[in-house]
Amino acid sequence: MRLGLILPLSFLGGCALFPLQESDCKGVNWERRGYADGYAGHPQQYLRLARECPRFGVEVSEADYVKGWQAGYDEWYRLIGSIDRRRF
C-alpha cells in the first residue's frame, strides 16, 4: 500500500527536482514549446515556465504558449483517439 502511495507522489514531485536551465527559457519560441508539450500529451507547463524563467530575464508569452499547447494537444488527442479506435 505504501509503495502505491509513494510512487505517484514521486512522479508529481519530479518536475520540482529538476529546475529549469537558462537554455529552457532563453531564445525559446513559446508557441513551439507549447505545441511540443501538448503533442507529447503533457499538461500545460506555463505556470512553471512563468515562475522560473524570470530569473533568467525572460518573460513567457502566455498567449503564444497556450495557443501552441492547444494545437499540439488537439493533434495528440486525435492520434490517441485513432489508436483507440483501431484496437476495437
Backbone torsions as a table, in degrees:
resi	resn	phi	psi	omega
1	MET	NA	-41.6	-179.0
2	ARG	-63.2	-41.3	179.3
3	LEU	-61.7	-38.0	178.1
4	GLY	-63.3	-24.9	179.2
5	LEU	-92.5	-37.1	-176.9
6	ILE	-71.4	-42.4	-176.9
7	LEU	-59.1	-50.6	177.7
8	PRO	-62.9	-35.9	179.3
9	LEU	-66.7	-34.9	178.8
10	SER	-67.4	-35.0	176.8
11	PHE	-68.7	-38.9	179.0
12	LEU	-64.9	-34.9	179.9
13	GLY	-83.7	-5.4	-175.8
14	GLY	-57.7	-41.3	-179.7
15	CYS	-65.0	-37.1	-179.2
16	ALA	-68.1	-25.6	-179.5
17	LEU	-74.6	-22.0	-177.5
18	PHE	-120.2	89.1	-179.5
19	PRO	-65.6	154.5	179.3
20	LEU	-65.8	147.8	175.7
21	GLN	-98.2	166.5	179.6
22	GLU	-58.3	-36.9	-179.9
23	SER	-67.3	-18.8	176.2
24	ASP	-77.2	-13.0	-174.5
25	CYS	-118.7	-41.2	-174.8
26	LYS	-81.0	135.1	176.3
27	GLY	69.9	23.8	-177.0
28	VAL	-93.3	136.2	170.5
29	ASN	-85.4	108.3	-171.3
30	TRP	-66.7	-29.5	177.4
31	GLU	-68.5	-42.4	177.7
32	ARG	-65.8	-39.3	178.8
33	ARG	-63.3	-43.5	177.7
34	GLY	-62.4	-42.4	179.2
35	TYR	-60.4	-45.9	-179.0
36	ALA	-61.3	-42.3	178.3
37	ASP	-63.7	-45.2	-179.5
38	GLY	-67.1	-43.1	-178.7
39	TYR	-64.6	-28.9	177.7
40	ALA	-81.3	-4.6	179.6
41	GLY	82.6	13.7	179.8
42	HIS	-80.1	149.7	172.3
43	PRO	-67.8	162.9	179.1
44	GLN	-58.0	138.1	179.3
45	GLN	-108.9	10.5	-174.4
46	TYR	-55.7	-46.4	-177.1
47	LEU	-61.7	-40.7	177.9
48	ARG	-64.8	-45.2	179.5
49	LEU	-62.8	-43.5	-178.8
50	ALA	-66.5	-27.2	179.7
51	ARG	-81.7	-37.9	-172.6
52	GLU	-96.3	-28.3	-175.8
53	CYS	-71.3	-28.7	178.6
54	PRO	-59.5	-23.6	177.9
55	ARG	-68.4	-14.2	174.7
56	PHE	-104.1	9.3	179.4
57	GLY	76.1	26.7	-176.8
58	VAL	-118.1	132.4	175.0
59	GLU	-105.3	128.1	-178.1
60	VAL	-85.7	132.9	177.1
61	SER	-83.3	107.4	-179.8
62	GLU	-61.6	-44.0	-177.8
63	ALA	-60.5	-45.2	-179.7
64	ASP	-66.9	-45.3	-178.9
65	TYR	-61.0	-48.7	-177.1
66	VAL	-65.9	-38.2	177.2
67	LYS	-60.4	-46.7	178.8
68	GLY	-66.6	-41.8	-179.4
69	TRP	-61.9	-43.9	-178.6
70	GLN	-62.8	-42.2	178.8
71	ALA	-64.7	-44.0	179.2
72	GLY	-66.7	-41.4	-179.6
73	TYR	-66.7	-39.5	177.4
74	ASP	-60.6	-41.8	179.5
75	GLU	-68.0	-42.0	176.9
76	TRP	-60.0	-43.2	-178.9
77	TYR	-64.3	-40.7	176.8
78	ARG	-62.5	-41.7	179.6
79	LEU	-64.4	-48.0	179.1
80	ILE	-62.2	-40.7	178.2
81	GLY	-61.6	-39.6	-179.8
82	SER	-70.5	-33.6	176.4
83	ILE	-66.8	-44.0	179.1
84	ASP	-60.6	-39.9	-177.6
85	ARG	-68.7	-31.1	179.9
86	ARG	-70.7	-26.4	-178.3
87	ARG	-69.9	-27.6	-173.0
88	PHE	-104.0	NA	NA
